[in-house]
Every structure is written in C-alpha cells, then in structure tokens.
Amino acid sequence: MRPPLRPAVARFFLITLPLLMAPALVPAPADCSEPANLSIVAGPECVKGEPRTDAVSISSQGVTFSARPLVLEEWEARLEKRAPGSGGLLRGHDGKPAAFQVFLLKVESRNKDLVRFQPGNVIRLGGKYEEDHLLDYTDLYRYLQGIGKSGEDIEPVRDEFFDSGMILEAGQPVERMVFFRDLPVSKKRRTLTLLISSYQVGTETHRAALAWHFDKGK
C-alpha cells in the first residue's frame, strides 16, 4: 500500500513550478485564437501562435515521456482490442461509464545507461490538495469487486495499463494507459500535470512533468 502524499500547498509549488519553468521540460502551449474543441490543451498556459493539441511530449536525460488524455470511447476500444468483450469491463451493470480520467502514456529510452521506470511514481496534480497516484492492478481489481463484478476480469487487459516497475530497453518504447479517479468539477482549477516524481538513469534519479491547461470554452 502506497503512503498518501502530504497535502501541502508549499510542497505542490516546490515540485511543479521548477519543472514547468524549465525550457527543456515544458511542452508547447496552445493557440488561444483557434476554435475551442479540446477540454484540456497542451502546455501550462495559453500562448498565441503555438500549435493547438492535447498531446504533450518532453525529453530529459535521454528519456522521452509522451501523453495525451483519452475519451471514453478511445480507452474502452483499447480494452476491447486487447481482449474482445472487455470494452465495457469497467462499466456498471446498468451500463453507466466508469468515472475515470485516462491518459495514454508512452515512455521511450535512448540512453546507454539502464533506465528504471516505476509507474507508482506517476502523480496527477490538479488544484490545491489534488495529488493522486494512478490506479494500479489492485485498485482496479477492487473497483470491479465494488461494482459487483469479478476482480479477476481485469487480468486479460492487464498489459493495457501501467502497473509494475520496469527496465526500459533502449529504442523500445512502452505505451500503456494510466487510470485516475475522475476529477471533481472545479472552476478554480487552471492546470493539470502528470508528474513523474522519479525515474532512474543509471545510478541517478530524475523527474519530469507533462502539463496541460483547461480550455476556457469548456
């Protein structure tokens, strides 16, 4: 069981601001002048003239992290492709969609040194006190039990989402989904960040952040 993070505002800013201000780690922000058709947009803030996208990619220490949010139809389609009949696995018996926020995360190493990545170190940062770890195999197993299904039903699609730690082979990217509980509605929340609080390259530990901002039109 992972210990909960301390909900300290000072800690939140100490972690996120240096990452979001570093040129090598900040993804390109969006063009505010274009039509609003995305709910969250790449970059920590809107800057005119930049491409509008919900895909974020950053590279540091020979490791590239890329991510974009998935809508319900997309992530259910990935489950269905992995194991036919599993598309609606996380829906309730009444067919109601599961209240999750899902991202497609890709990690690639081009480093000659050994790279270790622990999905448990991926944290979603929203507004104040909104620090959430991703949902792992055990979390989703218990979720299924909670809605009256067998937890073992998650087994056929286990390789579609990040769960256990791994060693990254150079030139062999790994792309999987990361699940979080859905964010509560908030008009004050302005940014959203996936923080990789630590990953190892050789004997050194590093961190990286993927940032989005919310479309004002949504």
Buried (B, 14 or more C-beta within 10 A) or exposed (E): EEEEBEEEEEEBEEBBEEBBEEEEBBBBBBBBEEEEEBEBBBBBBBEEEBEBBBBBBBBBBBBBBBBBBBEEEEBBEBBBEBBEEBBEBBBEEEEEEBEBBBBBBBBBBBBEEBBBBBBBBBBBBBBBEBBBBBBBBEBBBEBBEEEEBEBEBBEBBBEBBBBEEBEBEBEEEBEBBBBBBEBEEEEEBEBBBBBBBBBBBEEEEBBBBBBBBBBEEE
